[in-house]
Amino acid sequence: MINFDEANKKSKEAMDGMLKSYSEIAKGFQAIATETTDYSKKSFQDMAGFVEALASTRSVEAVFELQTKYVKSAYEGFIAESTKITDMYADLAKTAYKPYEAPVAKSTAVVAAKNAA
């Protein structure tokens, strides 16, 4: 016989868990968007500073030196930011998977037990 109170309780628990998970995922995406925006602003400011310095440079050697320093700095900054964003996405994936971790482990254990028998 169906126990409606128990079913209602389980349904409410599932909904609460789902809403909490969605909230955490939204926060993760918001943090990634904020980080990306901050990096874009910084990158643009760095480029503007480079163009200003380039405009005031008088010798070819100084231009090459300035350009080399800027490219190296931009590349290192990009790699560091890419690593940071990748880590943020990995953390977001872990957060998204967390609510399903226990049910998947439980169903995997049931299948493994059936296969062992």
Legacy VTK file of the C-alpha trace (Angstrom):
# vtk DataFile Version 3.0
C-alpha trace
ASCII
DATASET POLYDATA
POINTS 117 float
0.000 0.000 0.000
1.232 3.483 -0.825
2.101 5.688 2.142
1.310 9.181 0.871
2.925 10.923 3.828
6.199 9.085 3.252
6.044 9.738 -0.513
5.345 13.421 0.141
8.282 13.615 2.552
10.659 11.949 0.054
9.409 14.228 -2.715
10.016 17.311 -0.578
13.527 16.105 0.329
14.326 15.497 -3.330
13.038 18.938 -4.327
14.998 20.657 -1.552
18.159 18.854 -2.606
17.606 19.751 -6.235
17.021 23.441 -5.450
20.127 23.558 -3.257
22.154 21.943 -6.025
20.842 24.382 -8.647
21.643 27.287 -6.343
25.234 26.095 -5.877
25.639 25.573 -9.623
24.312 29.071 -10.344
26.805 30.503 -7.844
29.595 28.595 -9.575
28.645 29.969 -12.998
28.389 33.453 -11.530
31.884 33.153 -10.025
33.254 32.003 -13.388
31.555 34.905 -15.173
32.931 37.381 -12.627
36.436 35.964 -12.943
36.268 36.081 -16.738
35.021 39.677 -16.686
37.783 40.736 -14.305
40.409 39.085 -16.485
39.020 40.743 -19.613
39.134 44.169 -17.971
42.699 43.617 -16.776
43.775 42.318 -20.169
42.279 45.348 -21.906
43.967 47.736 -19.461
47.303 45.982 -19.979
46.903 46.238 -23.743
45.998 49.937 -23.518
49.106 50.547 -21.410
51.198 48.655 -23.953
49.843 50.732 -26.843
50.556 53.945 -24.910
54.106 52.858 -24.184
54.544 51.735 -27.774
53.413 55.115 -29.088
56.037 56.912 -27.026
58.884 54.598 -27.999
61.496 56.106 -30.345
63.800 53.234 -31.297
63.219 49.927 -33.052
65.137 48.048 -30.345
62.916 49.517 -27.636
59.814 48.550 -29.640
60.982 44.944 -29.916
61.884 44.827 -26.222
58.534 46.315 -25.197
56.640 43.984 -27.495
58.528 40.944 -26.212
57.804 41.856 -22.595
54.121 42.447 -23.347
53.659 39.200 -25.272
55.412 37.204 -22.566
53.337 38.839 -19.838
50.074 38.388 -21.779
50.854 34.728 -22.482
51.722 33.946 -18.858
48.613 35.765 -17.667
46.441 33.867 -20.137
47.851 30.492 -19.097
47.377 31.308 -15.403
43.813 32.504 -15.982
42.971 29.497 -18.155
44.202 27.170 -15.425
42.147 29.017 -12.831
38.977 28.911 -14.965
39.538 25.214 -15.720
39.802 24.493 -11.997
36.614 26.469 -11.391
34.780 24.400 -14.031
36.109 21.183 -12.493
34.842 22.277 -9.074
31.488 23.158 -10.645
31.247 19.700 -12.217
31.983 18.102 -8.839
29.291 20.243 -7.243
26.786 19.293 -9.945
27.571 15.581 -9.544
27.451 15.579 -5.734
23.667 14.990 -5.360
23.886 11.983 -7.688
26.986 10.470 -6.114
25.200 8.379 -3.454
22.396 7.048 -5.708
24.863 6.128 -8.455
27.141 4.359 -5.958
24.157 2.516 -4.525
22.880 1.381 -7.924
26.401 0.401 -8.987
26.759 -1.721 -5.852
23.423 -3.434 -6.595
24.493 -4.242 -10.158
27.888 -5.473 -8.963
26.215 -7.706 -6.373
23.904 -9.200 -9.011
26.818 -9.848 -11.346
28.827 -11.490 -8.560
25.998 -13.873 -7.716
LINES 1 118
117 0 1 2 3 4 5 6 7 8 9 10 11 12 13 14 15 16 17 18 19 20 21 22 23 24 25 26 27 28 29 30 31 32 33 34 35 36 37 38 39 40 41 42 43 44 45 46 47 48 49 50 51 52 53 54 55 56 57 58 59 60 61 62 63 64 65 66 67 68 69 70 71 72 73 74 75 76 77 78 79 80 81 82 83 84 85 86 87 88 89 90 91 92 93 94 95 96 97 98 99 100 101 102 103 104 105 106 107 108 109 110 111 112 113 114 115 116
